[in-house]
């Protein structure tokens, strides 16, 4: 009891002591951990994590064929052509190849092969992520009032959405999915185009990857595989990088682009972004970032979304700034808003821009276009308790529902990225912190139930 | 990736947050978990539990610093897993470190265990605040991160012998500090 009490007390002490000590842990030699973790830290950790957090790899083996006779009743023919297969428009840059990868942009754009059409549509799985009362879960926020939970989701309940695409969840660096030769080439071009848009001189850069050194490989093989065979593609690259004095630019196998500003970019004096910056301040900054980086993103009709992040425990309110492309079809715009956003990371301390994170879609990971249920049907399912949530276990009273949206949810451990109706509810009438109320979210899969199957919940628990 | 960006990804409901968290702090988390659990498979389980805990708690939590937040979570998940398995196996740095604290802790005026823990935590903080940085770091590495003496020596550049001396003095002084606060008895 005494040891446990002391240990519990050590868990409770202020973060500053942990920070002070952990700073030492990131310095110097790497103690015992090296003895076994050299093998694990580079790649295998994520493989293990994948097995744990993502119990089922979304391979074709896991796709369950619908029984014969249970074909869809979709009246409208489904166009399975990927909507996001954008050729990368390139022109030749006269540079010399450097390092392992060429830094020459090809003269012809490349397109990735479309995902093969599957008929009938394979069944989609999803998992609950209950967490025994810890936190509100994704989408859950604290606010004084539901009206503060703003965003610019282009979906509205009057839209007629018959179908939406579903994608296999990506497995990023070190995971199980390695890019094909074509995908790696696509990544390379995307990386070079991004660097060029940022003003980087391509003649002076070298593209690197995340393949471990020969020494690290040997350690991994020894510790992880022992005498077992190493998968053929295990040490293939899953991420390409360009590192300059100004930026670290990375493109991963799901085509997401991360731009890290080595020295944060100052916004013009007129643009103030601090904790407690108002909504109008955030919109103004979003408009500025949109104009500055539109060429980088290549959007034709760019929209901004300034989204509430609620309040933190210091009662400071903040917003998230992102931009996306509006497209002629509502379906495409919904996908663009959810899965092809550019997110800007602003430093609250000094109001500077520190990073840009651009999501993309790999069209080869598209499973198909699935029929979507109406909001009325989703409401029925919600009232029947057929939703997943991190913190809501019982069906909430209907009058606690404050907002309904159609969104894509990229949840750790899910095999697919699919659309959900998000029901934001008020979690009780009593404040949970100071005067702040809790607004957790419940998610009803938006796919017709006949195409979807709930799997065992994720196993991970916190403080079980 | 900087912490603010990782938090943004958590807020954006993106599983990329987990990967970035792992890329940045995975090594540290596994190091802490291993010191407690001493088993690579248990380490993965507890670290993954920690990540899921972070994923489900952000938002609304906006931890700053994120490093300390995830360290604490993984420490807790590791201890929870350890306690589940401790009846079978007692050989981790956690046991050895805690066994050094052979004094009894008590607070007769406080009944609720949770309150006791908070009170004890406050007293330990008061004790640490009066220590020089080197001592605080050695204390934390030993009793929060469960590092061995030799590991602490390598990390801090202090000789193993001196680590031992520092910890002996710290335990003696902590005992005295808790006694003065009425939180210790033989």
Interface residues (C-beta under 8 A of the other chain):
Chain A: X2 X3 X4 X5 X6 X7 X8 X9 X10 X11 X12 X13 X14 X15 X16 X17 X18 X19 X20 X21 X22 X24 X25 X26 X27 X28 X29 X30 X31 X32 X33 X36 X37 X40 X41 X45 X46 X48 X49 X52 X53 X129 X131 X134 X135 X136 X137 X138 X139 X140 X141 X142 X169 X172 X173 X256 X258 X260 X309 X310 X311 X312 X313 X318 X320 X322 X341 X343 X345 X346 X347 X348 X354 X355 X357 X359 X390 X391 X407 X409 X410 X411 X412 X413 X414 X438 X458 X460 X461 X462 X463 X464
Chain B: X1 X2 X4 X5 X8 X9 X10 X11 X12 X13 X14 X15 X16 X18 X19 X22 X23 X26 X27 X28 X30 X31 X34 X35 X40 X44 X45 X47 X48 X49 X50 X51 X52 X53 X55 X56 X57 X58 X59 X60 X61 X62 X65 X67 X68 X69 X71 X72 X73 X75 X76 X77 X79 X80 X83 X94 X98 X99 X101 X103 X104 X105 X113 X116 X117 X118 X120 X121 X124 X125 X128 X133 X136 X137 X140 X141 X143 X144 X145 X147 X148 X150 X151 X154 X155 X156 X157
